[in-house]
Amino acid sequence: MHSCQPSKLSSSVRCPVCGQGFLIYAEHATLAANSVNLRLIQHVLRMHHTAHSNSPSAHPESSFHIPNWSGSQPLLASASLSNLLDSAI
């Protein structure tokens, strides 16, 4: 499990919608640096926003938890499109 804490000075990750920075605390340092976990964290941060809200106030003001990804690697649309384009050429 990851713990996210809003931060104004430094950040481990930023929300892709509003740019709010967050410090990420994980049980193991390697888990926080894992690219799948970073994408999961950014997805959760993106989901805090509604379709018409791009304000940092969409996020919780205090620390909150995000579970680790424990399944197989998720399918990435960009990778699928890249493979499709490569086979079309």
C-alpha positions as a printed NumPy array, in Angstrom:
array([[  0.   ,   0.   ,   0.   ],
       [  1.154,   3.528,  -0.744],
       [  0.464,   6.573,   1.358],
       [  0.115,   9.873,  -0.531],
       [  0.578,  13.174,   1.21 ],
       [ -0.048,  16.524,  -0.513],
       [  3.125,  18.6  ,  -0.713],
       [  3.777,  22.174,  -1.786],
       [  7.593,  22.145,  -1.651],
       [  8.743,  18.867,  -3.182],
       [  7.014,  15.863,  -4.652],
       [  7.553,  12.277,  -5.726],
       [  4.71 ,  12.48 ,  -8.247],
       [  2.407,  15.166,  -9.637],
       [ -1.242,  14.943, -10.554],
       [ -1.495,  14.829, -14.369],
       [ -4.598,  17.073, -14.287],
       [ -3.773,  19.931, -11.905],
       [ -0.063,  19.508, -11.185],
       [ -0.505,  19.168,  -7.405],
       [  2.568,  17.488,  -5.931],
       [  2.435,  14.49 ,  -3.62 ],
       [  4.984,  12.707,  -1.494],
       [  4.643,   8.936,  -1.834],
       [  5.482,   6.608,   1.018],
       [  5.582,   2.86 ,   0.338],
       [  6.36 ,  -0.226,   2.381],
       [  9.385,  -0.748,   0.135],
       [ 11.151,   2.086,  -1.708],
       [ 11.298,   0.015,  -4.896],
       [  7.509,  -0.262,  -4.955],
       [  7.082,   3.512,  -5.173],
       [  9.583,   3.723,  -8.042],
       [  7.935,   0.89 ,  -9.995],
       [  6.528,   2.332, -13.237],
       [  3.282,   0.338, -12.936],
       [  2.715,   1.693,  -9.419],
       [  3.505,   5.246, -10.54 ],
       [  0.903,   4.927, -13.316],
       [ -1.594,   3.538, -10.807],
       [ -0.954,   6.486,  -8.468],
       [ -1.373,   8.98 , -11.319],
       [ -4.605,   7.235, -12.365],
       [ -6.015,   7.544,  -8.828],
       [ -4.994,  11.225,  -8.715],
       [ -6.678,  11.801, -12.088],
       [ -9.873,  10.114, -10.838],
       [-10.175,  12.628,  -7.976],
       [-11.158,  15.23 , -10.568],
       [-14.564,  15.55 , -12.172],
       [-14.933,  16.266, -15.883],
       [-15.08 ,  20.01 , -15.227],
       [-12.671,  20.356, -12.307],
       [ -8.959,  20.861, -12.735],
       [ -8.35 ,  22.431,  -9.327],
       [ -5.966,  20.948,  -6.722],
       [ -8.861,  21.152,  -4.229],
       [-10.239,  17.947,  -5.813],
       [ -7.669,  15.941,  -3.833],
       [ -7.961,  15.064,  -0.132],
       [ -6.291,  17.67 ,   2.076],
       [ -4.671,  15.018,   4.267],
       [ -2.806,  11.797,   3.579],
       [ -4.654,   9.005,   1.797],
       [ -3.857,   5.423,   0.788],
       [ -3.505,   3.798,  -2.613],
       [ -3.197,  -0.012,  -2.82 ],
       [ -0.291,  -1.626,  -4.704],
       [ -0.889,  -3.141,  -8.102],
       [ -0.876,  -6.88 ,  -7.491],
       [ -1.99 ,  -8.316, -10.825],
       [ -0.356,  -8.824, -14.166],
       [  0.926,  -5.855, -16.151],
       [ -2.042,  -3.806, -17.39 ],
       [ -2.5  ,  -3.506, -21.147],
       [ -1.268,  -0.154, -22.335],
       [ -3.171,   1.426, -25.214],
       [ -0.035,   3.207, -26.43 ],
       [  1.845,  -0.097, -26.675],
       [ -1.039,  -1.693, -28.565],
       [ -1.227,   1.209, -31.002],
       [  2.525,   1.116, -31.493],
       [  2.37 ,  -2.603, -32.344],
       [ -0.515,  -1.962, -34.737],
       [  1.396,   0.807, -36.513],
       [  4.544,  -1.321, -36.737],
       [  2.644,  -4.185, -38.377],
       [  0.918,  -1.82 , -40.823],
       [  4.22 ,  -0.544, -42.196]])
